[in-house]
Amino acid sequence: MSDGAQVEVGELTERDRIRRRTIAKAARNFLVRLDALGRLLAMHHEDNDAVVELLEKASIDLRELQAKTGEAAFVFTEGHSFVNGVWVRSTQRAWEAGKRLTERLAQLKGRGMVLEDKLSSDSLLALSRLTRKGTNLPELFDVPGVRLLPAASDADLARMGRARQRELAVDLFREGLITISARDLQELDLYMRRRQRALCQALISLAEDSTEDLLALTTIREPRLPAQAHTLMVTVLAIALGRALDMPRRELLRLAIAALSHNMGEAFINPKAFALPREYNDKERRFVQRHALLGFKHQLKTYGLQGPALDRAVACAEHHLHVDGKGGYPYKTRARPHLFSRIIGVADVYLALCADRPHRTGYTPDQAMKLALRLRGKQFDRPLLKLLVRVVGRYPPGSLVELDTGAWAVVIGPGAGQFPLERPKVLLISDEDGYELAQPIEVDLGERHGRRKAWLRTIARTRDPRATGIEVHKFLFSDRVEVPPVKLDHDVKKRRRAPEDGQKP
């Protein structure tokens, strides 16, 4: 089956930026003139020259807007205005106009309005009166060409909130790629340090609101992504692990800042050294392993022993040390690495196993987890690896799985049932015959059959997305249909029991 999702994590094209600016400018001018027209009509007749002139200008703005958008769907919230999903950057007058429209529409239990093509002058005059008190609101929306957008229900608000979280996650990923380029990591001036701090705070806030969307960032696999994408994903996973340890927010911020800089030393090594299409020989391996001490020395030499700089320096030096003291680099020691270094090390190796390298293709998330678990007690702390399993699950986010029904699905995160790691939430991306669905469907594998005690769906096997050509991250960030479970497993029986159909939970 083919991948049909249309979500890109790259930068917006210049054409997209120009189009958005044009739409926002036309919408802003239209709102301001519509508001001014309402004020004039409170004092003058419709035939007044000033009214006629302003009406013509508002009509021109609307035609320019509709030339780009077709039907113009305006949504208002607390003075903010959006037209066909594009935020209209407000001037003071546009803000005041949007605020008045928000308040007036709220009286109709509406959140916006749709202006159809070729809206007549009479309809536009009637619409302008919406901004003024005293208008008979129910009669206003009987005019041709104007449709009211009803206020969203609680379920709609929750769904829109989740969609916005996914958009925010992609925006943060783009921002992160800008703030951790090799050059910026070397210079790390005051502006960039503040920008990185703001990025880390935003990632932590996203983790608090939606860990699923945060972890979805670690599934992005695109050959055109720069090398610093790995560093950003390590930061994301480190934040998730830190939250699972109940770290206070201040400590989480320190951990995130340290994770952003843990591979800083690679900026001082020739990039060709990381692009060899084969495994390193001993000499090449020692040369590349210098990045740990190079980053450590650069941090201390440039920024001294101040708190954040020391955290970054320690993370640079220790994230490849083994907890048993028998392996790792740049040195061997029986001393226990710092907690930040151990967390970053676990995240670094797990994500490195998932990623493609010039000499090998990446492992699937479940295979990478199995390989990481073999290193417990040697390279990694056993408790931290258990924590990793608890955070990402037996089937980590982004795992492509085939269900016993024949449908294919992408794992989102832990489920809401009695066995959240073994029975995660998934996005169905095909039907039982393997045909791609028009829109992914979110379901919980903890759901039981309506009349029997059997599971409604069960993971039969995992699949390699690379072999199928499916880019799973695009589904994780796309729109979806959410189908809440009718009967979760813990609704059937509270005590733990082996599931039916011979499947181990």
GUKOL-912475 format. One record per residue (C-alpha): x, y, z; residue in three letters. Coordinates in pm, 1 decimal, padded with zeros to 6 digits, m for minus. Layout:
N
((X, Y, Z), 'ALA')
...
This chain:
505
((00000.0, 00000.0, 00000.0), 'MET')
((00116.1, 00356.8, m00056.9), 'SER')
((00168.2, 00636.9, 00184.1), 'ASP')
((m00093.4, 00904.8, 00130.6), 'GLY')
((m00041.2, 01133.7, 00427.3), 'ALA')
((00045.1, 01491.5, 00340.0), 'GLN')
((00246.7, 01620.5, 00633.4), 'VAL')
((00587.0, 01774.7, 00574.0), 'GLU')
((00839.0, 01856.4, 00843.3), 'VAL')
((01059.8, 02070.9, 00621.5), 'GLY')
((01051.8, 02447.3, 00599.7), 'GLU')
((00760.8, 02626.1, 00432.3), 'LEU')
((00837.5, 02720.8, 00073.0), 'THR')
((00872.7, 03086.8, m00019.1), 'GLU')
((00555.0, 03056.9, m00226.7), 'ARG')
((00365.2, 02936.5, 00082.6), 'ASP')
((00496.3, 03230.4, 00286.0), 'ARG')
((00394.3, 03483.7, 00021.0), 'ILE')
((00047.8, 03329.5, m00010.5), 'ARG')
((m00004.8, 03336.4, 00369.0), 'ARG')
((00108.0, 03699.5, 00391.8), 'ARG')
((m00126.4, 03796.5, 00107.4), 'THR')
((m00422.9, 03620.9, 00270.6), 'ILE')
((m00349.2, 03772.9, 00612.0), 'ALA')
((m00311.9, 04125.5, 00471.3), 'LYS')
((m00638.0, 04109.1, 00273.9), 'ALA')
((m00825.1, 03961.1, 00570.2), 'ALA')
((m00687.1, 04224.6, 00809.1), 'ARG')
((m00787.2, 04510.4, 00576.9), 'ASN')
((m01132.1, 04359.5, 00527.2), 'PHE')
((m01197.4, 04325.6, 00902.3), 'LEU')
((m01086.0, 04682.0, 00973.4), 'VAL')
((m01302.2, 04825.6, 00694.8), 'ARG')
((m01599.3, 04608.0, 00791.5), 'LEU')
((m01574.3, 04742.8, 01147.7), 'ASP')
((m01543.8, 05103.0, 01021.3), 'ALA')
((m01840.2, 05047.7, 00792.1), 'LEU')
((m02050.4, 04939.5, 01089.3), 'GLY')
((m01956.5, 05259.6, 01272.9), 'ARG')
((m02049.8, 05476.2, 00973.2), 'LEU')
((m02385.8, 05303.8, 00933.6), 'LEU')
((m02469.8, 05390.2, 01293.9), 'ALA')
((m02458.4, 05759.2, 01192.8), 'MET')
((m02528.3, 05776.1, 00818.1), 'HIS')
((m02763.2, 05632.8, 00559.4), 'HIS')
((m02647.7, 05360.1, 00319.1), 'GLU')
((m02641.0, 05613.4, 00032.8), 'ASP')
((m02389.3, 05836.9, 00207.5), 'ASN')
((m02077.5, 05891.8, m00007.2), 'ASP')
((m01840.4, 05785.7, 00272.4), 'ALA')
((m02040.1, 05464.8, 00327.0), 'VAL')
((m02043.0, 05385.1, m00046.0), 'VAL')
((m01667.0, 05447.1, m00077.0), 'GLU')
((m01582.8, 05232.6, 00225.6), 'LEU')
((m01818.0, 04956.9, 00107.5), 'LEU')
((m01637.5, 04945.1, m00225.9), 'GLU')
((m01296.5, 04918.4, m00053.9), 'LYS')
((m01422.6, 04637.6, 00171.9), 'ALA')
((m01560.3, 04457.8, m00136.3), 'SER')
((m01222.0, 04483.9, m00308.2), 'ILE')
((m01045.4, 04338.4, m00002.1), 'ASP')
((m01296.1, 04052.7, 00010.7), 'LEU')
((m01256.7, 03976.6, m00360.6), 'ARG')
((m00877.2, 03974.5, m00322.1), 'GLU')
((m00910.1, 03739.7, m00026.7), 'LEU')
((m01150.8, 03504.4, m00201.8), 'GLN')
((m00925.8, 03495.0, m00507.9), 'ALA')
((m00675.4, 03314.7, m00283.7), 'LYS')
((m00912.2, 03112.9, m00063.1), 'THR')
((m01244.9, 03069.6, m00242.6), 'GLY')
((m01502.9, 03075.6, 00035.1), 'GLU')
((m01352.2, 03273.8, 00323.3), 'ALA')
((m01405.4, 03099.9, 00656.8), 'ALA')
((m01336.8, 03338.2, 00947.0), 'PHE')
((m01291.2, 03204.1, 01298.7), 'VAL')
((m01256.9, 03439.8, 01595.8), 'PHE')
((m01127.9, 03372.3, 01943.6), 'THR')
((m01046.8, 03639.4, 02201.1), 'GLU')
((m00959.8, 03896.0, 01934.9), 'GLY')
((m00744.3, 03657.7, 01731.8), 'HIS')
((m00870.3, 03609.7, 01378.1), 'SER')
((m00810.2, 03314.4, 01146.4), 'PHE')
((m00916.1, 03285.6, 00783.3), 'VAL')
((m00908.5, 02939.0, 00627.6), 'ASN')
((m00659.8, 02834.0, 00895.4), 'GLY')
((m00420.3, 03128.4, 00841.8), 'VAL')
((m00360.6, 03345.5, 01147.5), 'TRP')
((m00422.0, 03714.8, 01078.9), 'VAL')
((m00148.5, 03909.9, 01253.0), 'ARG')
((m00337.6, 04192.3, 01424.1), 'SER')
((m00292.3, 04565.1, 01431.0), 'THR')
((m00470.1, 04747.7, 01711.5), 'GLN')
((m00773.6, 04823.2, 01492.5), 'ARG')
((m00790.4, 04468.0, 01355.8), 'ALA')
((m00769.8, 04333.2, 01711.7), 'TRP')
((m01056.2, 04553.1, 01825.4), 'GLU')
((m01266.4, 04450.6, 01523.8), 'ALA')
((m01197.9, 04082.9, 01587.1), 'GLY')
((m01278.9, 04122.4, 01955.6), 'LYS')
((m01615.7, 04279.8, 01878.4), 'ARG')
((m01699.2, 04007.8, 01627.7), 'LEU')
((m01600.1, 03742.0, 01881.8), 'THR')
((m01836.9, 03887.8, 02141.6), 'GLU')
((m02125.7, 03929.1, 01897.8), 'ARG')
((m02091.4, 03580.5, 01750.9), 'LEU')
((m02081.1, 03433.9, 02101.1), 'ALA')
((m02436.8, 03564.8, 02150.4), 'GLN')
((m02538.1, 03344.1, 01857.5), 'LEU')
((m02338.5, 03051.4, 01997.2), 'LYS')
((m02109.8, 03086.2, 01699.9), 'GLY')
((m01733.4, 03093.7, 01661.8), 'ARG')
((m01706.8, 03226.8, 01309.5), 'GLY')
((m01868.4, 03277.8, 00972.7), 'MET')
((m01823.9, 03170.0, 00611.6), 'VAL')
((m01847.1, 03432.5, 00338.2), 'LEU')
((m01943.7, 03267.5, 00012.1), 'GLU')
((m01819.0, 03373.4, m00330.8), 'ASP')
((m01969.1, 03686.0, m00490.4), 'LYS')
((m02117.5, 03820.1, m00168.4), 'LEU')
((m02355.6, 04102.3, m00260.3), 'SER')
((m02320.7, 04461.0, m00137.8), 'SER')
((m02649.1, 04428.8, 00053.4), 'ASP')
((m02519.0, 04122.5, 00236.8), 'SER')
((m02193.4, 04300.6, 00314.9), 'LEU')
((m02384.2, 04596.8, 00458.6), 'LEU')
((m02591.3, 04363.4, 00673.5), 'ALA')
((m02276.6, 04186.2, 00789.0), 'LEU')
((m02111.8, 04514.5, 00892.3), 'SER')
((m02394.6, 04575.7, 01137.0), 'ARG')
((m02285.5, 04267.4, 01330.3), 'LEU')
((m02007.2, 04474.8, 01487.9), 'THR')
((m02257.5, 04720.1, 01637.4), 'ARG')
((m02482.4, 04662.3, 01934.7), 'LYS')
((m02856.7, 04671.2, 01882.6), 'GLY')
((m02857.5, 04455.4, 01568.4), 'THR')
((m03120.4, 04182.0, 01554.3), 'ASN')
((m02868.3, 03898.4, 01536.0), 'LEU')
((m03095.6, 03604.5, 01445.2), 'PRO')
((m03222.9, 03794.0, 01141.3), 'GLU')
((m02872.8, 03891.0, 01032.7), 'LEU')
((m02775.4, 03541.3, 00925.2), 'PHE')
((m03076.9, 03506.5, 00704.0), 'ASP')
((m02888.9, 03715.6, 00447.0), 'VAL')
((m02762.9, 03530.9, 00136.4), 'PRO')
((m02397.6, 03431.9, 00122.9), 'GLY')
((m02325.8, 03436.5, 00498.7), 'VAL')
((m02319.1, 03117.6, 00705.1), 'ARG')
((m02266.0, 03094.1, 01078.9), 'LEU')
((m02002.0, 02853.7, 01211.8), 'LEU')
((m02151.8, 02709.9, 01533.1), 'PRO')
((m01943.8, 02704.5, 01849.0), 'ALA')
((m01749.1, 02384.3, 01895.7), 'ALA')
((m01873.3, 02121.1, 02138.4), 'SER')
((m01651.5, 01994.1, 02420.1), 'ASP')
((m01559.5, 01691.8, 02206.6), 'ALA')
((m01477.4, 01917.9, 01909.8), 'ASP')
((m01263.6, 02141.3, 02130.9), 'LEU')
((m01073.0, 01840.9, 02262.8), 'ALA')
((m01020.1, 01710.4, 01909.7), 'ARG')
((m00906.4, 02050.4, 01781.1), 'MET')
((m00675.4, 02079.7, 02080.5), 'GLY')
((m00511.9, 01748.7, 01995.3), 'ARG')
((m00477.1, 01850.5, 01631.0), 'ALA')
((m00317.4, 02177.1, 01740.7), 'ARG')
((m00075.2, 01983.7, 01963.5), 'GLN')
((00037.3, 01782.8, 01661.0), 'ARG')
((00089.8, 02103.0, 01461.8), 'GLU')
((00283.0, 02252.1, 01752.6), 'LEU')
((00507.0, 01944.9, 01770.3), 'ALA')
((00602.9, 01981.9, 01402.6), 'VAL')
((00663.9, 02356.0, 01448.3), 'ASP')
((00893.0, 02286.6, 01743.9), 'LEU')
((01082.1, 02029.7, 01539.7), 'PHE')
((01145.6, 02287.7, 01267.5), 'ARG')
((01253.2, 02542.4, 01526.8), 'GLU')
((01483.4, 02289.5, 01688.8), 'GLY')
((01665.8, 02213.8, 01363.4), 'LEU')
((01744.2, 02584.7, 01333.4), 'ILE')
((01867.4, 02634.6, 01689.2), 'THR')
((02108.4, 02340.4, 01706.0), 'ILE')
((02300.0, 02370.0, 01380.3), 'SER')
((02668.8, 02286.8, 01403.0), 'ALA')
((02770.9, 02651.4, 01369.7), 'ARG')
((02530.8, 02768.6, 01639.5), 'ASP')
((02646.8, 02494.2, 01875.3), 'LEU')
((03006.1, 02610.0, 01835.0), 'GLN')
((02933.0, 02979.3, 01888.2), 'GLU')
((02635.4, 02947.2, 02125.6), 'LEU')
((02609.4, 03321.0, 02182.6), 'ASP')
((02367.0, 03473.4, 02430.3), 'LEU')
((02087.1, 03498.3, 02173.0), 'TYR')
((02114.6, 03132.1, 02073.4), 'MET')
((02136.2, 03017.2, 02435.6), 'ARG')
((01814.1, 03201.2, 02511.0), 'ARG')
((01653.0, 03059.2, 02199.6), 'ARG')
((01757.3, 02705.3, 02293.7), 'GLN')
((01625.9, 02757.3, 02644.8), 'ARG')
((01291.7, 02872.2, 02502.4), 'ALA')
((01284.6, 02564.8, 02275.6), 'LEU')
((01346.0, 02333.6, 02572.2), 'CYS')
((01072.4, 02503.0, 02774.0), 'GLN')
((00829.6, 02460.6, 02483.1), 'ALA')
((00920.3, 02090.9, 02448.8), 'LEU')
((00863.5, 02038.3, 02820.8), 'ILE')
((00525.1, 02210.3, 02798.0), 'SER')
((00434.2, 01984.2, 02504.7), 'LEU')
((00537.6, 01680.4, 02711.6), 'ALA')
((00309.8, 01796.2, 02993.5), 'GLU')
((00016.8, 01840.4, 02754.0), 'ASP')
((00071.6, 01544.5, 02520.5), 'SER')
((00358.9, 01298.9, 02565.2), 'THR')
((00233.1, 01107.2, 02260.9), 'GLU')
((00289.9, 01400.8, 02027.2), 'ASP')
((00629.2, 01467.6, 02183.4), 'LEU')
((00744.3, 01108.5, 02131.0), 'LEU')
((00605.4, 01109.6, 01776.3), 'ALA')
((00892.6, 01345.9, 01690.4), 'LEU')
((01137.0, 01058.4, 01748.9), 'THR')
((00979.6, 00862.1, 01461.5), 'THR')
((01064.1, 01109.4, 01184.3), 'ILE')
((01279.7, 00938.2, 00923.9), 'ARG')
((01367.5, 01148.4, 00621.2), 'GLU')
((01701.0, 01124.3, 00437.8), 'PRO')
((01705.3, 01500.5, 00375.4), 'ARG')
((01699.3, 01585.7, 00746.7), 'LEU')
((02026.8, 01734.8, 00876.8), 'PRO')
((02242.8, 01547.3, 01125.7), 'ALA')
((02124.0, 01760.2, 01418.2), 'GLN')
((01777.8, 01598.5, 01389.5), 'ALA')
((01920.2, 01306.6, 01589.9), 'HIS')
((02033.3, 01543.1, 01866.3), 'THR')
((01686.5, 01699.0, 01878.9), 'LEU')
((01521.1, 01355.6, 01902.4), 'MET')
((01756.5, 01258.9, 02186.7), 'VAL')
((01649.0, 01575.3, 02369.3), 'THR')
((01282.7, 01484.1, 02318.8), 'VAL')
((01327.0, 01130.1, 02452.1), 'LEU')
((01541.6, 01253.8, 02743.2), 'ALA')
((01260.2, 01491.2, 02844.8), 'ILE')
((01009.9, 01202.9, 02835.1), 'ALA')
((01239.6, 00988.5, 03051.9), 'LEU')
((01298.9, 01275.4, 03294.3), 'GLY')
((00923.9, 01329.3, 03334.2), 'ARG')
((00879.8, 00957.9, 03400.8), 'ALA')
((01132.8, 00999.2, 03684.4), 'LEU')
((00913.5, 01280.3, 03825.3), 'ASP')
((01189.6, 01536.5, 03783.1), 'MET')
((01082.6, 01888.9, 03880.4), 'PRO')
((01048.9, 02128.4, 03588.7), 'ARG')
((01370.3, 02309.6, 03674.8), 'ARG')
((01568.0, 01984.6, 03659.3), 'GLU')
((01393.1, 01886.0, 03336.4), 'LEU')
((01505.9, 02212.4, 03180.1), 'LEU')
((01865.8, 02146.6, 03285.6), 'ARG')
((01845.6, 01795.2, 03139.2), 'LEU')
((01699.7, 01920.6, 02809.5), 'ALA')
((01965.8, 02191.4, 02768.4), 'ILE')
((02239.4, 01936.2, 02838.0), 'ALA')
((02088.1, 01693.9, 02585.6), 'ALA')
((02079.4, 01960.9, 02313.4), 'LEU')
((02457.0, 01998.3, 02339.7), 'SER')
((02565.1, 01639.9, 02412.7), 'HIS')
((02712.2, 01589.1, 02062.0), 'ASN')
((02862.9, 01936.0, 02034.6), 'MET')
((03208.9, 01789.5, 01978.2), 'GLY')
((03101.3, 01646.8, 01642.1), 'GLU')
((03101.1, 02003.9, 01507.5), 'ALA')
((03482.5, 02002.2, 01536.5), 'PHE')
((03527.7, 01682.5, 01332.8), 'ILE')
((03527.9, 01663.0, 00952.5), 'ASN')
((03172.6, 01562.8, 00845.5), 'PRO')
((03318.3, 01315.3, 00594.1), 'LYS')
((03426.3, 01099.6, 00886.6), 'ALA')
((03060.0, 01027.8, 00967.6), 'PHE')
((02968.5, 00944.8, 00607.7), 'ALA')
((03188.1, 00638.9, 00547.0), 'LEU')
((02977.6, 00366.3, 00376.7), 'PRO')
((03128.6, 00094.2, 00596.3), 'ARG')
((03209.7, 00022.6, 00957.4), 'GLU')
((03503.6, 00210.5, 01110.9), 'TYR')
((03843.5, 00053.7, 01152.6), 'ASN')
((04020.4, 00106.7, 01486.0), 'ASP')
((04196.7, 00426.0, 01379.3), 'LYS')
((03880.8, 00581.6, 01236.8), 'GLU')
((03681.1, 00482.2, 01543.5), 'ARG')
((03931.6, 00651.3, 01777.5), 'ARG')
((03925.4, 00962.5, 01559.4), 'PHE')
((03544.3, 00991.1, 01574.9), 'VAL')
((03535.0, 00912.4, 01947.5), 'GLN')
((03732.7, 01231.7, 02009.0), 'ARG')
((03405.5, 01425.2, 01983.6), 'HIS')
((03324.0, 01353.8, 02349.9), 'ALA')
((03634.2, 01530.6, 02485.0), 'LEU')
((03629.8, 01799.6, 02215.6), 'LEU')
((03282.4, 01904.7, 02323.1), 'GLY')
((03381.1, 01889.4, 02691.3), 'PHE')
((03687.7, 02108.4, 02641.0), 'LYS')
((03502.5, 02358.9, 02422.9), 'HIS')
((03231.2, 02404.6, 02684.4), 'GLN')
((03470.7, 02461.5, 02973.6), 'LEU')
((03707.9, 02682.1, 02771.9), 'LYS')
((03431.9, 02903.4, 02633.8), 'THR')
((03175.7, 02917.2, 02913.9), 'TYR')
((03359.7, 02817.7, 03231.2), 'GLY')
((03205.0, 02639.9, 03529.1), 'LEU')
((02867.0, 02810.9, 03536.0), 'GLN')
((02567.9, 02584.5, 03601.3), 'GLY')
((02421.1, 02527.1, 03252.4), 'PRO')
((02767.1, 02518.7, 03090.4), 'ALA')
((02884.2, 02256.3, 03341.0), 'LEU')
((02576.6, 02041.1, 03272.6), 'ASP')
((02649.9, 02056.8, 02900.7), 'ARG')
((03017.4, 01981.3, 02950.1), 'ALA')
((02949.9, 01676.3, 03168.7), 'VAL')
((02692.9, 01543.1, 02920.9), 'ALA')
((02946.0, 01583.2, 02636.1), 'CYS')
((03211.2, 01386.4, 02824.7), 'ALA')
((03003.4, 01111.3, 02986.5), 'GLU')
((02715.5, 01012.9, 02758.7), 'HIS')
((02919.5, 00726.8, 02603.6), 'HIS')
((03052.2, 00587.0, 02934.8), 'LEU')
((02933.6, 00243.7, 03047.0), 'HIS')
((02783.5, 00208.4, 03393.7), 'VAL')
((02987.5, m00108.2, 03464.9), 'ASP')
((03313.2, 00085.7, 03414.9), 'GLY')
((03446.0, m00169.1, 03165.1), 'LYS')
((03364.9, 00000.6, 02838.5), 'GLY')
((03276.1, 00321.2, 02666.5), 'GLY')
((03482.2, 00626.0, 02584.1), 'TYR')
((03658.3, 00874.9, 02600.6), 'PRO')
((03793.9, 00707.2, 02916.2), 'TYR')
((03708.4, 00421.4, 03150.1), 'LYS')
((03615.3, 00478.7, 03511.5), 'THR')
((03439.6, 00295.3, 03792.6), 'ARG')
((03280.5, 00624.0, 03895.4), 'ALA')
((02911.1, 00640.3, 03818.1), 'ARG')
((02825.7, 00887.5, 03538.8), 'PRO')
((02592.1, 01174.9, 03619.4), 'HIS')
((02218.9, 01094.2, 03598.1), 'LEU')
((02179.1, 01335.7, 03306.7), 'PHE')
((02457.7, 01155.1, 03118.3), 'SER')
((02298.6, 00815.2, 03180.1), 'ARG')
((01956.5, 00931.5, 03060.6), 'ILE')
((02104.3, 01095.7, 02749.8), 'ILE')
((02314.1, 00783.7, 02682.4), 'GLY')
((02009.8, 00554.2, 02684.9), 'VAL')
((01814.8, 00786.8, 02454.9), 'ALA')
((02115.7, 00832.0, 02225.0), 'ASP')
((02180.3, 00460.4, 02168.7), 'VAL')
((01814.2, 00362.9, 02126.6), 'TYR')
((01754.0, 00634.8, 01864.3), 'LEU')
((02086.9, 00562.8, 01692.9), 'ALA')
((01976.3, 00200.7, 01650.2), 'LEU')
((01650.5, 00320.3, 01491.7), 'CYS')
((01825.7, 00558.6, 01252.2), 'ALA')
((01979.1, 00477.0, 00914.2), 'ASP')
((02355.8, 00494.5, 00896.5), 'ARG')
((02577.7, 00502.9, 00585.0), 'PRO')
((02690.3, 00143.4, 00650.8), 'HIS')
((02353.9, m00002.2, 00763.2), 'ARG')
((01981.5, 00055.5, 00762.9), 'THR')
((01810.6, 00135.0, 01090.6), 'GLY')
((01633.2, m00122.3, 01301.9), 'TYR')
((01259.5, m00111.9, 01356.7), 'THR')
((01165.4, 00039.5, 01696.1), 'PRO')
((01081.0, m00296.4, 01855.6), 'ASP')
((01407.5, m00450.7, 01729.6), 'GLN')
((01603.9, m00150.3, 01860.8), 'ALA')
((01437.6, m00195.2, 02199.2), 'MET')
((01538.6, m00562.0, 02213.7), 'LYS')
((01900.7, m00474.1, 02126.2), 'LEU')
((01908.4, m00199.7, 02390.8), 'ALA')
((01775.2, m00438.7, 02655.2), 'LEU')
((02070.8, m00671.0, 02593.6), 'ARG')
((02297.8, m00393.2, 02725.8), 'LEU')
((02126.6, m00362.7, 03067.7), 'ARG')
((02364.7, m00385.7, 03358.3), 'GLY')
((02661.1, m00332.9, 03125.2), 'LYS')
((02632.9, m00016.1, 02923.8), 'GLN')
((02311.3, 00107.4, 03085.0), 'PHE')
((02138.8, 00107.2, 03421.5), 'ASP')
((01873.3, m00160.9, 03451.3), 'ARG')
((01624.3, 00086.1, 03606.0), 'PRO')
((01669.8, 00333.1, 03318.9), 'LEU')
((01610.0, 00064.4, 03057.7), 'LEU')
((01296.4, m00044.1, 03241.8), 'LYS')
((01193.3, 00319.6, 03239.8), 'LEU')
((01255.3, 00336.4, 02864.1), 'LEU')
((01025.2, 00038.0, 02813.0), 'VAL')
((00760.2, 00201.0, 03031.7), 'ARG')
((00783.3, 00529.8, 02840.5), 'VAL')
((00783.1, 00399.2, 02482.0), 'VAL')
((00617.9, 00061.1, 02540.8), 'GLY')
((00673.3, m00286.9, 02407.4), 'ARG')
((00576.3, m00148.3, 02068.2), 'TYR')
((00736.4, 00198.6, 02058.6), 'PRO')
((00565.1, 00492.6, 01885.6), 'PRO')
((00609.4, 00467.8, 01511.4), 'GLY')
((00608.9, 00087.8, 01502.3), 'SER')
((00432.5, m00042.3, 01191.9), 'LEU')
((00223.8, m00346.9, 01285.0), 'VAL')
((m00011.0, m00591.3, 01117.9), 'GLU')
((m00319.2, m00686.7, 01319.0), 'LEU')
((m00488.6, m01025.3, 01333.7), 'ASP')
((m00777.2, m00871.9, 01138.4), 'THR')
((m00543.2, m00811.9, 00842.5), 'GLY')
((m00542.1, m00434.0, 00886.8), 'ALA')
((m00215.2, m00240.6, 00911.9), 'TRP')
((m00158.1, 00017.1, 01183.4), 'ALA')
((00098.0, 00258.2, 01326.9), 'VAL')
((00152.0, 00260.2, 01704.1), 'VAL')
((00080.6, 00593.9, 01874.3), 'ILE')
((00161.5, 00519.8, 02238.0), 'GLY')
((00047.2, 00329.5, 02547.6), 'PRO')
((m00319.1, 00237.5, 02558.7), 'GLY')
((m00578.2, 00322.5, 02821.6), 'ALA')
((m00658.1, m00037.1, 02917.2), 'GLY')
((m00522.3, m00280.5, 03173.6), 'GLN')
((m00214.5, m00362.5, 02963.5), 'PHE')
((m00112.0, m00023.4, 02818.5), 'PRO')
((00234.1, m00129.4, 02693.1), 'LEU')
((00130.9, m00458.4, 02534.1), 'GLU')
((m00196.4, m00320.5, 02395.4), 'ARG')
((m00120.0, 00033.4, 02277.6), 'PRO')
((m00324.6, 00291.0, 02091.6), 'LYS')
((m00276.6, 00264.9, 01715.0), 'VAL')
((m00373.8, 00440.4, 01393.5), 'LEU')
((m00541.4, 00207.0, 01145.4), 'LEU')
((m00400.2, 00301.5, 00804.3), 'ILE')
((m00553.8, 00021.1, 00594.8), 'SER')
((m00866.3, m00189.6, 00597.1), 'ASP')
((m00870.8, m00567.0, 00647.2), 'GLU')
((m00795.8, m00622.6, 00277.7), 'ASP')
((m00488.9, m00396.9, 00284.7), 'GLY')
((m00642.1, m00099.0, 00102.4), 'TYR')
((m00531.0, 00237.3, 00236.8), 'GLU')
((m00791.2, 00428.2, 00434.5), 'LEU')
((m00879.8, 00780.5, 00326.3), 'ALA')
((m00808.4, 00898.4, 00682.0), 'GLN')
((m00633.4, 00709.3, 00966.3), 'PRO')
((m00856.6, 00581.2, 01246.4), 'ILE')
((m00735.3, 00596.1, 01607.3), 'GLU')
((m00832.0, 00292.0, 01815.7), 'VAL')
((m00719.7, 00133.1, 02144.1), 'ASP')
((m00604.5, m00229.7, 02129.2), 'LEU')
((m00722.0, m00270.8, 02487.8), 'GLY')
((m01079.1, m00286.1, 02355.3), 'GLU')
((m01272.5, m00610.0, 02401.4), 'ARG')
((m01529.9, m00761.5, 02170.5), 'HIS')
((m01882.0, m00633.1, 02235.7), 'GLY')
((m02033.8, m00974.9, 02314.5), 'ARG')
((m01735.7, m01198.8, 02381.1), 'ARG')
((m01434.3, m01167.1, 02607.4), 'LYS')
((m01194.8, m01182.1, 02312.8), 'ALA')
((m00983.8, m00887.9, 02212.1), 'TRP')
((m01133.2, m00686.3, 01929.5), 'LEU')
((m00791.7, m00645.0, 01765.4), 'ARG')
((m00448.0, m00792.0, 01840.0), 'THR')
((m00101.1, m00726.2, 01699.6), 'ILE')
((00000.0, m01026.8, 01491.4), 'ALA')
((00345.8, m00908.8, 01380.2), 'ARG')
((00558.1, m00601.4, 01325.7), 'THR')
((00658.9, m00478.7, 00981.3), 'ARG')
((00957.1, m00282.5, 00853.9), 'ASP')
((00831.5, 00050.7, 00714.1), 'PRO')
((01137.1, 00083.7, 00492.2), 'ARG')
((01054.2, m00239.2, 00311.1), 'ALA')
((00700.2, m00117.5, 00242.8), 'THR')
((00780.8, 00244.9, 00157.5), 'GLY')
((00552.5, 00378.0, 00432.1), 'ILE')
((00661.8, 00695.0, 00613.1), 'GLU')
((00496.1, 00633.7, 00948.0), 'VAL')
((00564.5, 00978.8, 01095.1), 'HIS')
((00339.1, 01137.7, 00834.8), 'LYS')
((00044.6, 00940.0, 00970.3), 'PHE')
((00128.9, 01034.2, 01329.2), 'LEU')
((00105.7, 01405.3, 01243.9), 'PHE')
((m00192.6, 01386.2, 01008.0), 'SER')
((m00562.8, 01442.0, 01078.3), 'ASP')
((m00744.8, 01135.6, 01204.5), 'ARG')
((m01081.0, 00992.5, 01302.6), 'VAL')
((m01091.7, 00907.3, 01674.7), 'GLU')
((m01303.4, 00606.4, 01770.3), 'VAL')
((m01325.0, 00576.3, 02150.5), 'PRO')
((m01337.6, 00216.3, 02280.9), 'PRO')
((m01681.7, 00086.7, 02371.5), 'VAL')
((m01549.6, m00162.1, 02626.6), 'LYS')
((m01189.3, m00160.9, 02750.5), 'LEU')
((m01036.9, m00472.9, 02900.2), 'ASP')
((m01046.7, m00341.9, 03258.4), 'HIS')
((m01418.5, m00279.7, 03213.6), 'ASP')
((m01462.0, m00655.8, 03178.3), 'VAL')
((m01267.5, m00776.8, 03481.1), 'LYS')
((m01038.3, m00597.3, 03722.5), 'LYS')
((m00810.3, m00887.5, 03808.0), 'ARG')
((m00520.7, m00969.0, 03576.9), 'ARG')
((m00581.2, m01266.2, 03354.4), 'ARG')
((m00432.2, m01412.7, 03039.1), 'ALA')
((m00601.2, m01278.8, 02726.7), 'PRO')
((m00790.1, m01501.9, 02489.4), 'GLU')
((m00687.6, m01618.6, 02143.1), 'ASP')
((m00355.8, m01743.7, 02274.6), 'GLY')
((m00205.3, m01394.4, 02263.0), 'GLN')
((00037.0, m01293.0, 02533.6), 'LYS')
((m00056.2, m00939.0, 02653.3), 'PRO')
